[in-house]
Amino acid sequence: MLKWALIFFVISIIAGFFGFSGVSAATATIARVLFGIALVIFLIFLVLALMAGKAVL
């Protein structure tokens, strides 16, 4: 998912460079949303891993 966020970020940068502000804003929003989702999933798995580690000990 982070790979897709990075791809949309690069598309946003390229579109902004060439003056396509609408495309640039849309892809930047998509990249931001995908990064947010990936961050939330990471935090959930981090909490689950910590809880599982305490259960083993």
Backbone bond lengths (Angstrom), bond angles and torsions (degrees), N, CA, C in turn:
res aa  C-N    CA-C-N  psi(-1)  N-CA   C-N-CA  omega(-1)  CA-C   N-CA-C  phi
1 M - - - 1.436 - - 1.532 110.21 -
2 L 1.326 116.60 -36.87 1.455 118.85 176.81 1.527 111.33 -65.36
3 K 1.340 115.65 -29.93 1.462 119.50 177.34 1.527 109.90 -63.37
4 W 1.327 117.54 -42.31 1.461 120.73 179.14 1.523 111.07 -67.94
5 A 1.324 117.19 -37.32 1.464 119.87 177.10 1.528 110.04 -62.40
6 L 1.324 116.88 -41.86 1.457 120.52 178.35 1.531 111.15 -65.55
7 I 1.321 117.61 -40.13 1.468 121.07 178.10 1.524 110.51 -61.67
8 F 1.341 117.40 -46.35 1.455 119.93 179.40 1.526 111.44 -66.01
9 F 1.329 117.37 -33.18 1.459 120.76 176.89 1.528 110.70 -64.33
10 V 1.331 116.61 -44.51 1.469 120.73 178.83 1.528 110.60 -63.75
11 I 1.331 117.39 -41.91 1.464 120.92 177.30 1.522 109.87 -61.34
12 S 1.315 116.69 -40.03 1.455 121.37 178.85 1.524 111.13 -62.86
13 I 1.317 117.34 -43.92 1.464 121.42 179.19 1.527 110.56 -63.08
14 I 1.319 116.92 -45.29 1.469 121.29 -179.40 1.524 110.48 -65.17
15 A 1.326 117.48 -43.98 1.464 120.61 179.55 1.525 111.32 -64.86
16 G 1.314 117.08 -38.42 1.459 120.31 176.83 1.518 111.88 -65.40
17 F 1.322 116.83 -36.71 1.460 121.30 178.99 1.522 111.04 -64.26
18 F 1.328 116.97 -38.58 1.454 120.79 -179.11 1.524 113.43 -87.50
19 G 1.329 117.87 -1.52 1.456 120.59 173.44 1.516 115.75 95.34
20 F 1.300 118.64 8.72 1.457 121.43 177.45 1.524 108.42 -87.54
21 S 1.310 116.61 79.51 1.466 120.34 -172.71 1.529 112.47 -66.95
22 G 1.322 117.86 -33.90 1.470 120.22 178.75 1.511 112.01 -65.65
23 V 1.313 116.00 -45.46 1.462 121.18 178.43 1.519 109.64 -65.67
24 S 1.313 115.78 -41.70 1.458 120.59 -179.62 1.526 111.34 -61.16
25 A 1.310 117.20 -45.19 1.470 120.71 -179.98 1.522 111.41 -65.85
26 A 1.326 116.76 -39.70 1.466 120.43 -179.11 1.526 111.23 -66.08
27 T 1.318 117.01 -45.68 1.460 119.15 -178.90 1.531 111.42 -70.59
28 A 1.327 116.95 -31.87 1.468 119.14 176.05 1.525 110.37 -65.68
29 T 1.320 117.03 -38.52 1.462 120.91 177.30 1.524 111.12 -65.20
30 I 1.322 116.80 -43.07 1.465 120.81 178.18 1.522 110.10 -62.03
31 A 1.334 116.91 -44.38 1.470 120.53 179.40 1.523 110.69 -61.86
32 R 1.320 117.10 -40.68 1.472 121.00 -179.54 1.531 110.72 -65.28
33 V 1.325 116.75 -42.13 1.466 120.96 179.83 1.529 110.80 -65.48
34 L 1.330 116.85 -45.59 1.463 119.89 179.77 1.524 111.73 -63.62
35 F 1.328 117.49 -38.62 1.449 120.25 176.97 1.520 110.88 -65.03
36 G 1.322 117.13 -40.41 1.466 120.90 177.71 1.521 112.07 -62.45
37 I 1.316 116.21 -43.06 1.463 120.48 178.94 1.530 110.17 -63.78
38 A 1.335 116.86 -44.11 1.466 120.57 179.07 1.528 110.77 -62.52
39 L 1.318 117.45 -38.63 1.457 121.33 178.68 1.521 111.53 -65.26
40 V 1.317 117.74 -42.07 1.468 121.75 178.51 1.528 110.39 -64.20
41 I 1.329 116.63 -43.82 1.469 120.13 179.21 1.530 110.09 -62.71
42 F 1.336 117.05 -41.36 1.463 120.68 177.62 1.521 110.97 -60.04
43 L 1.320 117.15 -45.71 1.464 120.17 -179.34 1.528 111.96 -64.03
44 I 1.324 116.89 -39.20 1.471 120.63 178.20 1.528 109.82 -61.88
45 F 1.336 116.69 -47.55 1.459 119.58 -179.48 1.521 111.84 -67.44
46 L 1.321 117.76 -32.21 1.453 120.61 176.67 1.522 111.21 -64.30
47 V 1.322 116.90 -44.60 1.471 121.17 178.40 1.519 109.91 -64.70
48 L 1.321 118.00 -43.19 1.461 120.95 178.94 1.532 111.38 -62.29
49 A 1.327 117.09 -39.64 1.469 120.70 179.80 1.524 110.52 -66.60
50 L 1.326 116.75 -40.84 1.461 119.67 178.49 1.512 111.49 -65.50
51 M 1.323 117.30 -39.03 1.456 120.94 178.54 1.522 111.15 -67.97
52 A 1.319 117.21 -38.63 1.460 120.64 178.49 1.517 111.01 -68.19
53 G 1.331 116.64 -37.25 1.459 120.57 178.37 1.513 111.90 -64.18
54 K 1.331 117.77 -37.27 1.468 121.08 177.92 1.521 110.92 -70.04
55 A 1.330 116.87 -32.66 1.476 119.98 -179.57 1.526 110.61 -69.74
56 V 1.334 117.79 -32.03 1.455 121.44 -179.38 1.528 110.19 -72.77
57 L 1.320 116.91 -39.31 1.457 120.84 -178.56 1.493 108.03 -73.26
